[in-house]
């Protein structure tokens, strides 16, 4: 349960990392809309645009891929159980600061991966992905700015 809460992280205006509480909320509302057979995602008498739902999904998938990738590499490099490594990685992604073992005992490559995960968790995985994609892209029209109606990440 703690790993899930660290993965979700803080609220959008806070200084914590993770995918953010509103992102998790938008995804939950989207799932409930599908279950109810509704075409639109609605909450409090308002409709959430598909762009916001897609952005929330992208943030979650990118963060989950980062969490799993870093955990796999750390589990190969370090002698700790997988659940402890997953806890450490989720803590880094959520910038929580909890650990189940001494971080000072990690190999240098593992420490670098944890640092990168902390940075990605704080800045935001979608922001980093868009920054790298824009840098690699020759066409500057491919990047569009979000509507900004709901802060999801």
LUMFI-988781 format. One record per atom (N, C-alpha, C): residue number from 1; residue in one letter; atom name; x, y, z. Coordinates in steps of 0.1 Angstrom, whole numbers, plus 5000, padded with zeros to 4 digits. Each point is the difference from the previous one (the first is absolute). Example, Ala and Ser with C-alpha at 12.3 -4.5 7.8 and 13.67 -1.06 7.14 Angstrom:
REM LUMFI-988781
(1; "A"; "N"; (5132; 4943; 5078))
(1; "A"; "CA"; (4991; 5012; 5000))
(1; "A"; "C"; (5009; 5012; 5000))
(2; "S"; "N"; (4996; 5011; 4993))
(2; "S"; "CA"; (5009; 5011; 5000))
(2; "S"; "C"; (4992; 5011; 5008))
END
This chain:
REM LUMFI-988781
(1; "X"; "N"; (5008; 4988; 5000))
(1; "X"; "CA"; (4992; 5012; 5000))
(1; "X"; "C"; (5009; 5013; 5000))
(2; "X"; "N"; (5011; 4999; 5007))
(2; "X"; "CA"; (5009; 5012; 5001))
(2; "X"; "C"; (5006; 5003; 4986))
(3; "X"; "N"; (5003; 4989; 4993))
(3; "X"; "CA"; (5006; 5002; 4987))
(3; "X"; "C"; (4990; 5007; 4991))
(4; "X"; "N"; (4988; 4996; 5000))
(4; "X"; "CA"; (4989; 5006; 4992))
(4; "X"; "C"; (4999; 5015; 5004))
(5; "X"; "N"; (4999; 5003; 5012))
(5; "X"; "CA"; (4999; 5014; 5005))
(5; "X"; "C"; (5012; 5008; 4996))
(6; "X"; "N"; (5012; 4994; 5000))
(6; "X"; "CA"; (5012; 5008; 4996))
(6; "X"; "C"; (5000; 5002; 4985))
(7; "X"; "N"; (4995; 4990; 4992))
(7; "X"; "CA"; (4998; 5001; 4986))
(7; "X"; "C"; (4991; 5012; 4996))
(8; "X"; "N"; (4989; 5001; 5007))
(8; "X"; "CA"; (4990; 5010; 4998))
(8; "X"; "C"; (5006; 5014; 5004))
(9; "X"; "N"; (5006; 5001; 5011))
(9; "X"; "CA"; (5007; 5012; 5004))
(9; "X"; "C"; (4991; 5011; 5006))
(10; "X"; "N"; (5005; 5012; 4997))
(10; "X"; "CA"; (4994; 5012; 5006))
(10; "X"; "C"; (4990; 5006; 4991))
(11; "X"; "N"; (4994; 5011; 5005))
(11; "X"; "CA"; (4991; 5008; 4992))
(11; "X"; "C"; (5007; 5009; 4991))
(12; "X"; "N"; (4994; 5005; 4989))
(12; "X"; "CA"; (5007; 5008; 4990))
(12; "X"; "C"; (5007; 5012; 5004))
(13; "X"; "N"; (4995; 5007; 5010))
(13; "X"; "CA"; (5007; 5012; 5005))
(13; "X"; "C"; (5010; 4998; 5010))
(14; "X"; "N"; (5002; 4987; 5004))
(14; "X"; "CA"; (5010; 4997; 5011))
(14; "X"; "C"; (5013; 4998; 4994))
(15; "X"; "N"; (5010; 4998; 5009))
(15; "X"; "CA"; (5014; 4998; 4995))
(15; "X"; "C"; (5003; 4985; 4999))
(16; "X"; "N"; (4991; 4991; 5003))
(16; "X"; "CA"; (5003; 4986; 4999))
(16; "X"; "C"; (4999; 4995; 4986))
(17; "X"; "N"; (5005; 4988; 4998))
(17; "X"; "CA"; (5000; 4994; 4986))
(17; "X"; "C"; (4989; 4990; 4998))
(18; "X"; "N"; (5002; 4990; 4992))
(18; "X"; "CA"; (4989; 4991; 4997))
(18; "X"; "C"; (4992; 5004; 4988))
(19; "X"; "N"; (4990; 4993; 4997))
(19; "X"; "CA"; (4991; 5003; 4988))
(19; "X"; "C"; (4990; 5011; 5004))
(20; "X"; "N"; (4998; 5003; 5012))
(20; "X"; "CA"; (4991; 5010; 5006))
(20; "X"; "C"; (4986; 4994; 5003))
(21; "X"; "N"; (4994; 5005; 5010))
(21; "X"; "CA"; (4987; 4995; 5004))
(21; "X"; "C"; (4989; 5003; 4990))
(22; "X"; "N"; (5001; 5011; 4993))
(22; "X"; "CA"; (4990; 5004; 4990))
(22; "X"; "C"; (5001; 4991; 4988))
(23; "X"; "N"; (5012; 4996; 4996))
(23; "X"; "CA"; (5002; 4991; 4989))
(23; "X"; "C"; (4994; 4986; 5003))
(24; "X"; "N"; (5002; 4995; 5012))
(24; "X"; "CA"; (4993; 4988; 5005))
(24; "X"; "C"; (4985; 5001; 5000))
(25; "X"; "N"; (4996; 5012; 5004))
(25; "X"; "CA"; (4985; 5003; 5001))
(25; "X"; "C"; (4994; 5000; 4986))
(26; "X"; "N"; (5007; 5006; 4990))
(26; "X"; "CA"; (4994; 5001; 4987))
(26; "X"; "C"; (5000; 4986; 4994))
(27; "X"; "N"; (5010; 4992; 5002))
(27; "X"; "CA"; (5000; 4986; 4995))
(27; "X"; "C"; (4989; 4992; 5006))
(28; "X"; "N"; (4998; 5001; 5013))
(28; "X"; "CA"; (4989; 4993; 5007))
(28; "X"; "C"; (4987; 5005; 4994))
(29; "X"; "N"; (4998; 5013; 4998))
(29; "X"; "CA"; (4987; 5004; 4994))
(29; "X"; "C"; (4998; 4995; 4986))
(30; "X"; "N"; (5011; 4999; 4993))
(30; "X"; "CA"; (4999; 4995; 4986))
(30; "X"; "C"; (4996; 4985; 5000))
(31; "X"; "N"; (5005; 4993; 5009))
(31; "X"; "CA"; (4997; 4986; 5001))
(31; "X"; "C"; (4985; 4998; 5005))
(32; "X"; "N"; (4996; 5008; 5009))
(32; "X"; "CA"; (4986; 5000; 5005))
(32; "X"; "C"; (4990; 5004; 4988))
(33; "X"; "N"; (5004; 5009; 4992))
(33; "X"; "CA"; (4992; 5004; 4988))
(33; "X"; "C"; (4998; 4989; 4991))
(34; "X"; "N"; (5011; 4992; 4997))
(34; "X"; "CA"; (5000; 4989; 4991))
(34; "X"; "C"; (4991; 4989; 5006))
(35; "X"; "N"; (5001; 4998; 5013))
(35; "X"; "CA"; (4992; 4990; 5007))
(35; "X"; "C"; (4985; 5003; 4999))
(36; "X"; "N"; (4997; 5013; 5002))
(36; "X"; "CA"; (4986; 5005; 5000))
(36; "X"; "C"; (4995; 5001; 4985))
(37; "X"; "N"; (5009; 4999; 4990))
(37; "X"; "CA"; (4995; 5000; 4986))
(37; "X"; "C"; (4999; 5015; 4996))
(38; "X"; "N"; (5006; 5009; 5006))
(38; "X"; "CA"; (4999; 5014; 4996))
(38; "X"; "C"; (5011; 5004; 4990))
(39; "X"; "N"; (4996; 5009; 4991))
(39; "X"; "CA"; (5010; 5004; 4990))
(39; "X"; "C"; (5010; 5010; 5006))
(40; "X"; "N"; (4995; 5009; 5008))
(40; "X"; "CA"; (5008; 5011; 5006))
(40; "X"; "C"; (5004; 4997; 5014))
(41; "X"; "N"; (5012; 5005; 5004))
(41; "X"; "CA"; (5004; 4999; 5014))
(41; "X"; "C"; (4995; 5012; 5007))
(42; "X"; "N"; (4992; 4998; 5010))
(42; "X"; "CA"; (4994; 5012; 5007))
(42; "X"; "C"; (5002; 4999; 5015))
(43; "X"; "N"; (5001; 5012; 5006))
(43; "X"; "CA"; (5002; 5001; 5015))
(43; "X"; "C"; (4994; 5014; 5004))
(44; "X"; "N"; (4993; 5000; 5010))
(44; "X"; "CA"; (4994; 5012; 5006))
(44; "X"; "C"; (4993; 5009; 4989))
(45; "X"; "N"; (4993; 4993; 4992))
(45; "X"; "CA"; (4992; 5008; 4989))
(45; "X"; "C"; (5009; 5006; 4989))
(46; "X"; "N"; (5012; 4995; 4999))
(46; "X"; "CA"; (5009; 5005; 4990))
(46; "X"; "C"; (5006; 4988; 4992))
(47; "X"; "N"; (5003; 5002; 4987))
(47; "X"; "CA"; (5006; 4990; 4992))
(47; "X"; "C"; (5015; 5002; 4999))
(48; "X"; "N"; (5007; 4989; 5001))
(48; "X"; "CA"; (5015; 5001; 4999))
(48; "X"; "C"; (5003; 4996; 4986))
(49; "X"; "N"; (5008; 5009; 4993))
(49; "X"; "CA"; (5003; 4997; 4986))
(49; "X"; "C"; (5009; 4988; 4998))
(50; "X"; "N"; (4999; 4995; 4988))
(50; "X"; "CA"; (5008; 4988; 4996))
(50; "X"; "C"; (5014; 5003; 5001))
(51; "X"; "N"; (5004; 5012; 4997))
(51; "X"; "CA"; (5014; 5004; 5000))
(51; "X"; "C"; (5006; 4998; 5015))
(52; "X"; "N"; (4992; 5004; 5010))
(52; "X"; "CA"; (5004; 4998; 5014))
(52; "X"; "C"; (5001; 4985; 5003))
(53; "X"; "N"; (4990; 4993; 4996))
(53; "X"; "CA"; (5000; 4985; 5003))
(53; "X"; "C"; (5012; 4994; 4993))
(54; "X"; "N"; (5003; 5003; 4988))
(54; "X"; "CA"; (5011; 4994; 4993))
(54; "X"; "C"; (5013; 5004; 5007))
(55; "X"; "N"; (5001; 5013; 5004))
(55; "X"; "CA"; (5012; 5004; 5007))
(55; "X"; "C"; (5002; 4992; 5013))
(56; "X"; "N"; (4989; 4998; 5007))
(56; "X"; "CA"; (5001; 4993; 5013))
(56; "X"; "C"; (5005; 4985; 4997))
(57; "X"; "N"; (4994; 4995; 4990))
(57; "X"; "CA"; (5004; 4986; 4996))
(57; "X"; "C"; (5015; 5000; 4996))
(58; "X"; "N"; (5005; 5009; 4992))
(58; "X"; "CA"; (5014; 5001; 4996))
(58; "X"; "C"; (5009; 5001; 5012))
(59; "X"; "N"; (4996; 5009; 5009))
(59; "X"; "CA"; (5009; 5002; 5013))
(59; "X"; "C"; (5001; 4987; 5007))
(60; "X"; "N"; (4988; 4993; 5002))
(60; "X"; "CA"; (5000; 4988; 5008))
(60; "X"; "C"; (5008; 4989; 4993))
(61; "X"; "N"; (4999; 4998; 4987))
(61; "X"; "CA"; (5007; 4990; 4993))
(61; "X"; "C"; (5015; 5002; 5000))
(62; "X"; "N"; (5004; 5013; 4997))
(62; "X"; "CA"; (5014; 5003; 5000))
(62; "X"; "C"; (5006; 4998; 5014))
(63; "X"; "N"; (4993; 5004; 5010))
(63; "X"; "CA"; (5005; 4999; 5014))
(63; "X"; "C"; (5001; 4985; 5004))
(64; "X"; "N"; (4990; 4992; 4996))
(64; "X"; "CA"; (5000; 4986; 5003))
(64; "X"; "C"; (5012; 4993; 4992))
(65; "X"; "N"; (5002; 5004; 4988))
(65; "X"; "CA"; (5011; 4994; 4992))
(65; "X"; "C"; (5013; 5004; 5007))
(66; "X"; "N"; (5002; 5012; 5005))
(66; "X"; "CA"; (5012; 5004; 5007))
(66; "X"; "C"; (5002; 4992; 5012))
(67; "X"; "N"; (4989; 4999; 5008))
(67; "X"; "CA"; (5000; 4992; 5012))
(67; "X"; "C"; (5005; 4986; 4998))
(68; "X"; "N"; (4994; 4993; 4990))
(68; "X"; "CA"; (5003; 4986; 4998))
(68; "X"; "C"; (5014; 4999; 4994))
(69; "X"; "N"; (5004; 5009; 4991))
(69; "X"; "CA"; (5013; 4999; 4994))
(69; "X"; "C"; (5011; 5002; 5010))
(70; "X"; "N"; (4999; 5010; 5008))
(70; "X"; "CA"; (5010; 5003; 5010))
(70; "X"; "C"; (5001; 4988; 5010))
(71; "X"; "N"; (4988; 4995; 5004))
(71; "X"; "CA"; (4999; 4989; 5010))
(71; "X"; "C"; (5007; 4988; 4994))
(72; "X"; "N"; (4998; 4997; 4987))
(72; "X"; "CA"; (5006; 4988; 4994))
(72; "X"; "C"; (5015; 5001; 5000))
(73; "X"; "N"; (5005; 5012; 4996))
(73; "X"; "CA"; (5015; 5002; 5000))
(73; "X"; "C"; (5006; 4999; 5014))
(74; "X"; "N"; (4993; 5006; 5010))
(74; "X"; "CA"; (5005; 5000; 5013))
(74; "X"; "C"; (5000; 4986; 5006))
(75; "X"; "N"; (4989; 4992; 4996))
(75; "X"; "CA"; (5000; 4986; 5005))
(75; "X"; "C"; (5011; 4992; 4994))
(76; "X"; "N"; (5005; 5003; 4989))
(76; "X"; "CA"; (5011; 4993; 4994))
(76; "X"; "C"; (5013; 5004; 5006))
(77; "X"; "N"; (5001; 5013; 5003))
(77; "X"; "CA"; (5013; 5005; 5006))
(77; "X"; "C"; (5002; 4998; 5015))
(78; "X"; "N"; (4989; 5000; 5007))
(78; "X"; "CA"; (5000; 5000; 5015))
(78; "X"; "C"; (4995; 4986; 5005))
(79; "X"; "N"; (5005; 4997; 5012))
(79; "X"; "CA"; (4997; 4987; 5006))
(79; "X"; "C"; (4987; 5000; 5008))
(80; "X"; "N"; (4992; 5010; 5000))
(80; "X"; "CA"; (4988; 5002; 5008))
(80; "X"; "C"; (4988; 4993; 4994))
(81; "X"; "N"; (4990; 4997; 5008))
(81; "X"; "CA"; (4987; 4994; 4994))
(81; "X"; "C"; (4993; 5010; 4991))
(82; "X"; "N"; (4993; 4994; 4991))
(82; "X"; "CA"; (4993; 5009; 4990))
(82; "X"; "C"; (4990; 5009; 5006))
(83; "X"; "N"; (4993; 4996; 5010))
(83; "X"; "CA"; (4991; 5010; 5007))
(83; "X"; "C"; (5007; 5011; 5006))
(84; "X"; "N"; (5012; 4998; 5006))
(84; "X"; "CA"; (5008; 5011; 5005))
(84; "X"; "C"; (5005; 5010; 4990))
(85; "X"; "N"; (5004; 4994; 4988))
(85; "X"; "CA"; (5004; 5008; 4989))
(85; "X"; "C"; (4989; 5008; 4994))
(86; "X"; "N"; (4988; 4994; 4999))
(86; "X"; "CA"; (4988; 5007; 4995))
(86; "X"; "C"; (4996; 5011; 5010))
(87; "X"; "N"; (5001; 4997; 5013))
(87; "X"; "CA"; (4997; 5011; 5010))
(87; "X"; "C"; (5010; 5011; 4998))
(88; "X"; "N"; (5013; 4998; 4999))
(88; "X"; "CA"; (5010; 5010; 4998))
(88; "X"; "C"; (4997; 5008; 4988))
(89; "X"; "N"; (4997; 4994; 4989))
(89; "X"; "CA"; (4997; 5007; 4987))
(89; "X"; "C"; (4988; 5008; 5001))
(90; "X"; "N"; (4989; 4995; 5006))
(90; "X"; "CA"; (4988; 5008; 5002))
(90; "X"; "C"; (5002; 5012; 5009))
(91; "X"; "N"; (5008; 4998; 5010))
(91; "X"; "CA"; (5004; 5011; 5009))
(91; "X"; "C"; (5007; 5011; 4993))
(92; "X"; "N"; (5009; 4996; 4991))
(92; "X"; "CA"; (5008; 5010; 4992))
(92; "X"; "C"; (4991; 5007; 4990))
(93; "X"; "N"; (4991; 4992; 4993))
(93; "X"; "CA"; (4990; 5007; 4991))
(93; "X"; "C"; (4991; 5009; 5007))
(94; "X"; "N"; (4996; 4997; 5012))
(94; "X"; "CA"; (4991; 5009; 5007))
(94; "X"; "C"; (5007; 5010; 5009))
(95; "X"; "N"; (5013; 5000; 4999))
(95; "X"; "CA"; (5009; 5009; 5008))
(95; "X"; "C"; (4996; 4999; 5015))
(96; "X"; "N"; (4998; 4988; 5005))
(96; "X"; "CA"; (4995; 4998; 5014))
(96; "X"; "C"; (5012; 5000; 5010))
(97; "X"; "N"; (5010; 4993; 4996))
(97; "X"; "CA"; (5012; 4999; 5009))
(97; "X"; "C"; (5000; 4988; 5009))
(98; "X"; "N"; (4991; 4990; 4998))
(98; "X"; "CA"; (5000; 4988; 5008))
(98; "X"; "C"; (5009; 4989; 4993))
(99; "X"; "N"; (5005; 4991; 5008))
(99; "X"; "CA"; (5008; 4990; 4995))
(99; "X"; "C"; (4999; 4988; 5009))
(100; "X"; "N"; (5002; 4988; 4995))
(100; "X"; "CA"; (5000; 4988; 5008))
(100; "X"; "C"; (5014; 4994; 5002))
(101; "X"; "N"; (5010; 5007; 4994))
(101; "X"; "CA"; (5014; 4996; 5002))
(101; "X"; "C"; (5008; 5013; 4999))
(102; "X"; "N"; (5013; 4999; 5004))
(102; "X"; "CA"; (5009; 5011; 5000))
(102; "X"; "C"; (5004; 5004; 4985))
(103; "X"; "N"; (4996; 5012; 4996))
(103; "X"; "CA"; (5003; 5004; 4987))
(103; "X"; "C"; (5015; 5002; 4997))
(104; "X"; "N"; (5007; 5002; 5010))
(104; "X"; "CA"; (5015; 5002; 4999))
(104; "X"; "C"; (5007; 4988; 4995))
(105; "X"; "N"; (4993; 4988; 5002))
(105; "X"; "CA"; (5006; 4987; 4996))
(105; "X"; "C"; (4998; 4997; 4985))
(106; "X"; "N"; (4992; 5009; 4993))
(106; "X"; "CA"; (4997; 4997; 4986))
(106; "X"; "C"; (5012; 5002; 4992))
(107; "X"; "N"; (5001; 4993; 4988))
(107; "X"; "CA"; (5011; 5002; 4991))
(107; "X"; "C"; (4998; 5014; 4993))
(108; "X"; "N"; (5010; 5005; 4994))
(108; "X"; "CA"; (5000; 5014; 4995))
(108; "X"; "C"; (4989; 5001; 4989))
(109; "X"; "N"; (4999; 4990; 4991))
(109; "X"; "CA"; (4990; 5000; 4989))
(109; "X"; "C"; (4986; 5001; 5006))
(110; "X"; "N"; (4998; 4992; 5011))
(110; "X"; "CA"; (4987; 5000; 5007))
(110; "X"; "C"; (4996; 5013; 5006))
(111; "X"; "N"; (5010; 5007; 5005))
(111; "X"; "CA"; (4998; 5013; 5006))
(111; "X"; "C"; (4996; 5010; 4989))
(112; "X"; "N"; (5007; 4999; 4989))
(112; "X"; "CA"; (4997; 5009; 4988))
(112; "X"; "C"; (4986; 4998; 4996))
(113; "X"; "N"; (4996; 4987; 4999))
(113; "X"; "CA"; (4986; 4997; 4995))
(113; "X"; "C"; (4990; 5006; 5010))
(114; "X"; "N"; (5003; 4999; 5013))
(114; "X"; "CA"; (4991; 5005; 5010))
(114; "X"; "C"; (4999; 5015; 4999))
(115; "X"; "N"; (5011; 5007; 4998))
(115; "X"; "CA"; (5000; 5014; 4998))
(115; "X"; "C"; (4992; 5005; 4988))
(116; "X"; "N"; (5002; 4993; 4989))
(116; "X"; "CA"; (4992; 5003; 4988))
(116; "X"; "C"; (4985; 4997; 5002))
(117; "X"; "N"; (4997; 4990; 5008))
(117; "X"; "CA"; (4986; 4997; 5003))
(117; "X"; "C"; (4994; 5011; 5009))
(118; "X"; "N"; (5008; 5005; 5009))
(118; "X"; "CA"; (4995; 5011; 5009))
(118; "X"; "C"; (4998; 5012; 4992))
(119; "X"; "N"; (5009; 5003; 4991))
(119; "X"; "CA"; (4998; 5012; 4991))
(119; "X"; "C"; (4988; 4999; 4991))
(120; "X"; "N"; (4998; 4988; 4994))
(120; "X"; "CA"; (4988; 4998; 4992))
(120; "X"; "C"; (4987; 5001; 5008))
(121; "X"; "N"; (5001; 4995; 5012))
(121; "X"; "CA"; (4988; 5000; 5008))
(121; "X"; "C"; (4996; 5014; 5005))
(122; "X"; "N"; (5010; 5009; 5002))
(122; "X"; "CA"; (4997; 5014; 5004))
(122; "X"; "C"; (4996; 5008; 4988))
(123; "X"; "N"; (5008; 4999; 4989))
(123; "X"; "CA"; (4997; 5009; 4988))
(123; "X"; "C"; (4987; 4995; 4993))
(124; "X"; "N"; (4999; 4987; 5000))
(124; "X"; "CA"; (4988; 4994; 4993))
(124; "X"; "C"; (5004; 4992; 4988))
(125; "X"; "N"; (4996; 4988; 4999))
(125; "X"; "CA"; (5004; 4991; 4989))
(125; "X"; "C"; (4995; 5005; 4986))
(126; "X"; "N"; (4988; 5006; 5000))
(126; "X"; "CA"; (4995; 5005; 4987))
(126; "X"; "C"; (5008; 5012; 4996))
(127; "X"; "N"; (5003; 5009; 5009))
(127; "X"; "CA"; (5008; 5012; 4997))
(127; "X"; "C"; (5014; 4996; 4994))
(128; "X"; "N"; (5006; 4990; 5007))
(128; "X"; "CA"; (5013; 4996; 4994))
(128; "X"; "C"; (4999; 4993; 4987))
(129; "X"; "N"; (4990; 4992; 4998))
(129; "X"; "CA"; (4998; 4993; 4987))
(129; "X"; "C"; (4997; 5010; 4989))
(130; "X"; "N"; (4991; 5010; 5003))
(130; "X"; "CA"; (4998; 5010; 4990))
(130; "X"; "C"; (5012; 5009; 4997))
(131; "X"; "N"; (5008; 5002; 5010))
(131; "X"; "CA"; (5012; 5008; 4998))
(131; "X"; "C"; (5010; 4992; 4990))
(132; "X"; "N"; (5002; 4988; 5003))
(132; "X"; "CA"; (5009; 4992; 4992))
(132; "X"; "C"; (4994; 4998; 4986))
(133; "X"; "N"; (4987; 4998; 4999))
(133; "X"; "CA"; (4993; 4998; 4987))
(133; "X"; "C"; (5001; 5013; 4991))
(134; "X"; "N"; (4999; 5011; 5007))
(134; "X"; "CA"; (5001; 5013; 4992))
(134; "X"; "C"; (5014; 5002; 4995))
(135; "X"; "N"; (5009; 4996; 5009))
(135; "X"; "CA"; (5014; 5002; 4996))
(135; "X"; "C"; (5004; 4991; 4988))
(136; "X"; "N"; (4995; 4988; 5000))
(136; "X"; "CA"; (5003; 4991; 4989))
(136; "X"; "C"; (4992; 5003; 4988))
(137; "X"; "N"; (4988; 5007; 5001))
(137; "X"; "CA"; (4992; 5002; 4989))
(137; "X"; "C"; (5004; 5012; 4992))
(138; "X"; "N"; (5000; 4999; 4986))
(138; "X"; "CA"; (5003; 5011; 4992))
(138; "X"; "C"; (4988; 5009; 4997))
(139; "X"; "N"; (4988; 4995; 5002))
(139; "X"; "CA"; (4988; 5007; 4998))
(139; "X"; "C"; (4996; 5007; 5013))
(140; "X"; "N"; (4999; 5013; 5001))
(140; "X"; "CA"; (4997; 5006; 5012))
(140; "X"; "C"; (4985; 5001; 5003))
(141; "X"; "N"; (4992; 4996; 4990))
(141; "X"; "CA"; (4985; 5001; 5001))
(141; "X"; "C"; (4995; 4987; 5007))
(142; "X"; "N"; (5008; 4991; 5003))
(142; "X"; "CA"; (4995; 4987; 5006))
(142; "X"; "C"; (4997; 5002; 5015))
(143; "X"; "N"; (5005; 5010; 5006))
(143; "X"; "CA"; (4998; 5002; 5014))
(143; "X"; "C"; (4989; 5010; 5002))
(144; "X"; "N"; (4989; 4996; 5007))
(144; "X"; "CA"; (4989; 5008; 5003))
(144; "X"; "C"; (4999; 5002; 5015))
(145; "X"; "N"; (4996; 5011; 5005))
(145; "X"; "CA"; (4998; 5003; 5014))
(145; "X"; "C"; (4987; 4995; 5005))
(146; "X"; "N"; (5000; 4996; 5013))
(146; "X"; "CA"; (4987; 4994; 5006))
(146; "X"; "C"; (4990; 5012; 5002))
(147; "X"; "N"; (4988; 4996; 5001))
(147; "X"; "CA"; (4989; 5009; 5003))
(147; "X"; "C"; (5001; 5007; 5013))
(148; "X"; "N"; (5005; 4993; 5010))
(148; "X"; "CA"; (5002; 5006; 5013))
(148; "X"; "C"; (4987; 5001; 5008))
(149; "X"; "N"; (4990; 4993; 4997))
(149; "X"; "CA"; (4987; 5001; 5008))
(149; "X"; "C"; (5001; 4992; 5012))
(150; "X"; "N"; (5007; 4989; 5000))
(150; "X"; "CA"; (5002; 4991; 5011))
(150; "X"; "C"; (5015; 4997; 5002))
(151; "X"; "N"; (5006; 5002; 5011))
(151; "X"; "CA"; (5014; 4997; 5002))
(151; "X"; "C"; (5001; 4985; 5004))
(152; "X"; "N"; (5005; 4992; 4990))
(152; "X"; "CA"; (5001; 4985; 5003))
(152; "X"; "C"; (5015; 4996; 5001))
(153; "X"; "N"; (5009; 5008; 4999))
(153; "X"; "CA"; (5014; 4995; 5001))
(153; "X"; "C"; (5009; 5011; 5000))
END
